[in-house]
Amino acid sequence: MSTSAAPDSAAFDKARTGLWASLQKHLASIYAAETDYRAATRFTDTFPFSASAATPQQLLDYQHQRAVLRDLFVDETTQLDTLVKAIRAKGYAESDQKLLLLMLLGYLDLAETVFALLDTHRPSQLEPDEELDEARGRFERIRNFIRLNIRGVAGLLKGI
């Protein structure tokens, strides 16, 4: 890759700073959703829980907060997919690209701890949710793709 095709350092610094600010904003939203979701499950400390352990109002509150967290997860996964593609398409130097992807990987790990509540803090009987299952698969593929690109093919070959 010629150096004239690579974005200059100022453009990369702007992208890195913008990504950092964006990730902080997204984490604030995720943590707020986590707080609300945990509050909606305070009626029990046993998971998965029986629906009979909650009052009808508690179940309504829970279902609402679950829908909020679920939709946030689906939206974040879609945005992450788009962001990874954009980073790859920008033509940053390999080390700069790895830095941006490493920032995303840290974000993914933090976000996953909250989104895992959808699997753990739930009722014992839960309707299938194909969109959520698809988002889980995409989330994991994105994480694996980022890890592969951070480590690189050369790093993988050293282990063989």
N, C-alpha and C positions, 0 to 999 in steps of 0.2 A: 504494500500500500504506500503510495507516495505521500510525502508530508503535506503537499499542497491540497490533497483531498481531505485531510483530517481537519476537523474543526480546531480552531485555535484554543489556547489555554483559557482565555477569558470566557469563551462560550462553554467550555466544560465546567469551569468554576460556577458559572451561572446555573447550569443544569444541575450540578451537585447541590448547590445551595437551595435551589427550587425544589429538588427532590427531598432534601432533608426537611424543609418547611412543610411540604405536602405530607410526608410520612408522619410527622408530629401531629398534624391536624387530623389525619385519619386515625391515628392511635387514640387521640382524645375522644373521637366519636365512638370508637370500639370500646374503650374503657367506660364511657358513659352508658353504652348499651349493656355492658357486663354488669354494672352496678344495678341497673334497672332489672335485668334478668335475674340476678341473684336475689334481689328484693322480692321478686314475684315467686320465688321458690322457698321463701323463709318458713312457710307452713310445714316443711318437712326437712329432715336431715338424712333421710334414707332415699337413695336413688338406685335404680329407677323407682319412682313412687307410684302408689296406687291412686287412681283418680278419686277414690272414695276418701282419701286422706285429706282432701281439700274441700272447702265450701264451693258452691257454684261461682261465687264472686272471685274467689282465689283462683279457680280454674280459668275463668275469663281473663283475669289479669295475667296469669301465666301464659295462656294462649296468645294474648296480644304481644307480650314481651318476647315470646319465642318467635313470632312472626317478624317482629322488628329485627331481632338478631339474625334470623335466617335470611331475611332480605338484605341486610347489611353484608352478610357473608357472600351471598350471590353477587351483589354489586361490586364488592371489593375484589372478588375473584376475577370478574370481567375486566375491571380496571387494571388489575395486576397483569393480566394477559396482554392487554393493549400496551401497557408501559414497558414490559419486557421486549415486545416487538419493536417499540420505538427506540429503546436503547440500542438494540442490535442493529437497527437500520441507520442510526445517526453516523456511524463510521468513526466513533471515538477510537483512540488508541486502545490496544488490548488491555493494558493495565488500568486505564480510565474506565473502560467498560466493566472490568471486573470489580472496580471500586463501587460503581453504581449498583451492580448486581449484588454485591456484598451488603450494601445498605438495604436493598430489597429483601435479601435473605433474613437479615436481622428482624426486619418488619414482619415478614412471614412467620417467623418463629414466635414473636410476641403475639401477633394476631391469632395464631393457631391456638394458643393457650386459652383465649377467650372463646373462640368458635368451637372448641372442643366441648364446651358446656352444652351445645346442642345434642351431643351424644351421651353425655353423662347425666346432666340435670334434666331429666325428662320423665314422662310417665312410663309405666311398664307396657302399656298398650299405646302404640303410636302408628298412625296411618302412614303408609309408604309415601315418600316424597321424591319423585324422580328428579325434579329440578335441583333439590338439595343434594341428592346423590351425585348428579352430574357435576355440580359445583365442587363437591368434595374431590372428585376425580381430577378435575381441572386444577384445583388448588395444589394437589399433590404433584401433578405433572409439571406445573410451573415451578414448584420448589425443586423438584428433581432436575429440571432443565437448568435452573440457576446454579445449582450445586455443580452440575456437570460443566457448565461454562466457566465457573470460578476455578475449578480444579484444572480443567483443560485436558485435552487428550494426552499430552505429555505426562501430566501427573497421574493419569490412569495407567499408562504404560509402565511406569516405574514399579507399580505393585505386582506386575506379572513376572 
